[in-house]
Amino acid sequence: MIDTVEVTKEDVEALARETCGNWKKFESFGWHSKPEDPGNWTIMYPCIKDSSITQTVNGEILCEEMQKFEDDVMVQSHKHWASGWLTALCVRVYEKKNPSKVTGAFKRLCEFMFTLHEDCTCLDEDRFNEACRAQSLDNIRWIVGDMVKDDAPEDWPEKLLDKMLDEEEELQRSEDDSYWPEDELCVRYLKDLGLAKEESGRFRF
């Protein structure tokens, strides 16, 4: 269970009035897999293609937690002309049999929204760290992937990153908080590990 802030009944009801049927105002949007009562639902996109690692991890956790409300929540893939496929979190706002009462799913969504609004840190620090490391390894593959010798072990990015973390006081980070070491630094440690080609199109050793 993810810890979230408490939300007042008044705040929940105000947000329900504001967001119920919000998808009708989306430009160039067609909801092809909509439920029987689409006007009673709200749609949000927890993260997009350019989201930070924190936003992506929080979005994944939010969708996982919300899917526990099986009848009142749908997680779908929606296509956007500029952003490609997006993960859509669709939540029923008011109960089907009691239209004046907010669903437990929407109340839980409000708790998450208020939590993330007040505190921008990640909902799960361990998952955030794992995601940062995975992105850091992808960054390293992009920076020096064409300089690695053909018989290097598959885990060469891990060896290179760990070597730099052990020996450098601080590594340069990107805006999403993953490591993005300078090219020259990556090349130097790649050479120290004996993983570099003798000659590269960008650097000569």
C-alpha positions as CSV (number, residue, x, y, z in Angstrom):
1,M,0.0,0.0,0.0
2,I,1.5,3.3,-1.1
3,D,1.2,6.1,1.6
4,T,-0.8,9.1,0.4
5,V,-2.1,12.3,2.0
6,E,-5.7,12.5,3.4
7,V,-8.1,14.3,1.2
8,T,-11.3,16.0,2.4
9,K,-14.7,15.1,1.1
10,E,-15.1,18.6,-0.2
11,D,-11.9,18.4,-2.2
12,V,-12.9,15.1,-3.7
13,E,-16.3,16.3,-4.7
14,A,-14.9,19.5,-6.2
15,L,-12.4,17.5,-8.3
16,A,-15.1,15.1,-9.3
17,R,-17.2,17.9,-10.7
18,E,-14.2,19.4,-12.5
19,T,-12.8,16.2,-14.1
20,C,-15.9,14.1,-14.8
21,G,-16.2,13.7,-18.6
22,N,-13.0,15.7,-19.1
23,W,-12.1,13.6,-22.2
24,K,-14.9,15.3,-24.1
25,K,-12.8,18.5,-24.2
26,F,-9.7,16.7,-25.7
27,E,-8.8,18.0,-29.2
28,S,-9.0,15.4,-32.0
29,F,-9.8,12.6,-29.6
30,G,-11.9,9.6,-30.2
31,W,-12.5,7.1,-27.4
32,H,-12.8,3.8,-29.3
33,S,-12.9,1.4,-26.3
34,K,-15.2,3.4,-24.0
35,P,-17.4,2.0,-21.3
36,E,-21.2,2.0,-21.4
37,D,-21.3,5.2,-19.3
38,P,-18.4,7.2,-20.8
39,G,-19.7,10.6,-19.6
40,N,-19.2,9.3,-16.0
41,W,-15.5,8.8,-16.5
42,T,-12.3,10.8,-16.4
43,I,-9.1,10.1,-18.3
44,M,-5.6,11.1,-17.3
45,Y,-2.2,10.3,-18.8
46,P,0.2,9.7,-15.9
47,C,3.3,9.9,-18.1
48,I,4.2,10.7,-21.7
49,K,7.2,10.1,-24.0
50,D,9.2,13.0,-22.6
51,S,8.4,12.4,-18.9
52,S,11.2,12.4,-16.3
53,I,12.2,9.1,-14.6
54,T,10.3,10.3,-11.5
55,Q,7.1,10.9,-13.5
56,T,7.4,7.6,-15.3
57,V,7.9,5.6,-12.1
58,N,5.1,7.4,-10.4
59,G,2.8,6.8,-13.4
60,E,3.6,3.1,-13.4
61,I,2.9,2.8,-9.7
62,L,-0.3,4.8,-10.0
63,C,-1.7,2.6,-12.7
64,E,-0.8,-0.6,-10.8
65,E,-2.4,0.7,-7.6
66,M,-5.6,1.9,-9.4
67,Q,-6.1,-1.4,-11.2
68,K,-7.1,-2.9,-7.9
69,F,-10.5,-1.1,-8.4
70,E,-11.3,-3.5,-11.3
71,D,-14.9,-2.4,-12.2
72,D,-14.2,1.3,-12.0
73,V,-10.7,1.6,-13.6
74,M,-9.4,0.8,-17.0
75,V,-5.8,1.2,-18.2
76,Q,-5.6,1.6,-22.0
77,S,-3.3,2.6,-24.7
78,H,-4.3,5.7,-26.6
79,K,-2.6,7.0,-29.8
80,H,-1.7,10.6,-30.1
81,W,-0.6,12.1,-33.4
82,A,2.5,13.8,-31.8
83,S,3.4,11.6,-28.9
84,G,2.6,8.1,-30.2
85,W,1.0,5.6,-27.9
86,L,0.2,6.8,-24.4
87,T,-0.9,5.0,-21.3
88,A,-4.3,6.2,-20.3
89,L,-5.7,5.8,-16.8
90,C,-9.5,5.8,-17.1
91,V,-11.5,6.1,-13.8
92,R,-15.2,6.1,-13.2
93,V,-16.0,9.2,-11.2
94,Y,-19.5,8.5,-9.8
95,E,-21.0,5.1,-8.8
96,K,-23.1,3.5,-11.5
97,K,-26.0,2.7,-9.1
98,N,-25.7,5.9,-7.1
99,P,-24.8,8.8,-9.4
100,S,-24.5,11.2,-6.5
101,K,-21.7,9.2,-4.8
102,V,-18.1,9.3,-5.8
103,T,-16.5,5.9,-6.4
104,G,-13.8,4.6,-4.1
105,A,-11.5,4.5,-7.2
106,F,-11.9,8.2,-7.8
107,K,-11.3,9.0,-4.1
108,R,-8.1,7.0,-4.3
109,L,-7.0,8.8,-7.4
110,C,-7.5,12.1,-5.6
111,E,-5.3,10.9,-2.8
112,F,-2.5,10.2,-5.3
113,M,-3.0,13.5,-7.1
114,F,-2.8,15.6,-3.9
115,T,0.2,13.6,-2.8
116,L,2.1,14.1,-6.0
117,H,1.1,17.8,-6.1
118,E,2.4,18.4,-2.6
119,D,5.5,16.2,-2.8
120,C,7.3,15.8,-6.1
121,T,9.6,13.0,-4.9
122,C,9.1,9.4,-6.2
123,L,6.5,7.1,-4.7
124,D,9.0,4.2,-4.6
125,E,12.7,5.1,-4.0
126,D,13.9,1.6,-4.9
127,R,12.1,1.6,-8.2
128,F,13.3,5.1,-8.9
129,N,16.9,4.0,-8.3
130,E,16.5,1.0,-10.5
131,A,15.0,3.1,-13.3
132,C,17.8,5.6,-13.0
133,R,20.5,2.9,-13.3
134,A,18.7,1.4,-16.3
135,Q,18.6,4.8,-18.0
136,S,22.2,5.5,-17.1
137,L,23.3,2.2,-18.8
138,D,21.3,3.2,-21.9
139,N,23.1,6.6,-21.8
140,I,26.5,4.9,-21.7
141,R,25.6,2.6,-24.5
142,W,24.8,5.6,-26.6
143,I,27.9,7.6,-25.6
144,V,30.5,4.9,-26.3
145,G,28.7,1.9,-27.8
146,D,30.6,2.2,-31.1
147,M,33.9,2.3,-29.3
148,V,33.6,-1.1,-27.5
149,K,35.6,-4.0,-28.9
150,D,33.7,-6.8,-30.5
151,D,34.5,-9.5,-27.9
152,A,33.5,-7.3,-24.9
153,P,31.2,-9.0,-22.3
154,E,27.5,-8.2,-22.6
155,D,27.6,-6.5,-19.2
156,W,30.3,-4.0,-20.3
157,P,28.0,-1.0,-19.6
158,E,27.6,-2.1,-15.9
159,K,31.3,-2.6,-15.6
160,L,32.0,0.8,-17.0
161,L,29.4,2.6,-14.9
162,D,30.5,0.8,-11.6
163,K,34.1,1.6,-12.4
164,M,33.3,5.3,-12.8
165,L,31.1,5.4,-9.7
166,D,33.9,3.8,-7.6
167,E,36.6,6.1,-8.7
168,E,34.9,9.5,-9.4
169,E,33.7,11.8,-6.6
170,E,30.8,12.9,-8.8
171,L,29.4,12.0,-12.2
172,Q,27.5,14.3,-14.5
173,R,23.8,13.8,-14.4
174,S,21.1,14.5,-17.0
175,E,17.9,16.5,-16.3
176,D,16.1,13.2,-15.5
177,D,18.7,12.4,-12.8
178,S,20.3,9.5,-14.6
179,Y,24.1,9.5,-15.1
180,W,25.4,11.1,-18.3
181,P,29.2,11.0,-18.0
182,E,31.3,13.2,-20.3
183,D,32.5,11.4,-23.4
184,E,36.2,11.7,-22.6
185,L,35.6,10.2,-19.1
186,C,33.8,7.2,-20.6
187,V,36.5,6.7,-23.1
188,R,39.3,6.8,-20.5
189,Y,37.6,4.2,-18.2
190,L,36.7,2.1,-21.2
191,K,40.4,2.0,-22.1
192,D,41.3,1.3,-18.4
193,L,39.0,-1.7,-18.4
194,G,40.5,-3.0,-21.7
195,L,37.2,-2.8,-23.4
196,A,37.9,-0.2,-26.0
197,K,38.7,-0.7,-29.7
198,E,42.2,0.4,-30.6
199,E,40.7,3.0,-32.9
200,S,37.4,4.7,-33.0
201,G,35.7,7.0,-35.5
202,R,35.4,9.7,-32.9
203,F,38.5,9.2,-30.8
204,R,42.0,7.8,-31.3
205,F,43.8,6.2,-28.4
